[in-house]
Amino acid sequence: MDPDQVWNIGRANVASQRKDWQQVQVSMMEASLRCKFDQWPDLREELKATGHRQLIYENKEDEFWGCGAQMGGRNELGKCLQRIRERIR
């Protein structure tokens, strides 16, 4: 499933979303990423190889998870990846 499909499913099911989703979505993403990097050693090594560089999810349409149209987005996905990277060093 590609990110657009996931986005569409999420938008179609907003009514059934947990009430506290806005408060927990970042921690949920981080937990999912921890599982991903724990299960895939090759991906873990690629993430570690980024060193101390800032990681930016370059998505001009996503102001929350990505950098947004003018690089003014929150880049929460990049921040999650950086926290995971620090944990696996």
CORHUTA-V32150 format. One record per backbone hydrogen bond with DSSP energy under -0.5 kcal/mol. NH is the residue of the N-H (numbers start at 0). CO is the residue of the C=O. If there is no record, write none. Layout:
nh:NH co:CO
nh:NH co:CO
//
This chain:
nh:4 co:1
nh:5 co:1
nh:6 co:2
nh:7 co:3
nh:8 co:4
nh:9 co:5
nh:10 co:6
nh:11 co:7
nh:12 co:8
nh:12 co:9
nh:13 co:10
nh:15 co:12
nh:16 co:13
nh:20 co:17
nh:22 co:19
nh:23 co:19
nh:24 co:20
nh:27 co:23
nh:28 co:24
nh:29 co:25
nh:30 co:26
nh:31 co:27
nh:32 co:28
nh:33 co:29
nh:34 co:30
nh:35 co:31
nh:36 co:32
nh:37 co:33
nh:38 co:34
nh:39 co:35
nh:40 co:38
nh:43 co:39
nh:44 co:40
nh:45 co:41
nh:46 co:42
nh:47 co:43
nh:48 co:44
nh:49 co:46
nh:50 co:47
nh:52 co:49
nh:55 co:53
nh:57 co:55
nh:58 co:56
nh:61 co:58
nh:62 co:60
nh:65 co:61
nh:66 co:56
nh:67 co:58
nh:67 co:61
nh:68 co:59
nh:70 co:67
nh:72 co:66
nh:73 co:62
nh:74 co:65
nh:75 co:63
nh:76 co:64
nh:77 co:64
nh:78 co:74
nh:79 co:75
nh:80 co:76
nh:81 co:77
nh:82 co:78
nh:83 co:79
nh:84 co:80
nh:85 co:81
nh:86 co:82
nh:87 co:83
nh:88 co:84
nh:88 co:85
//
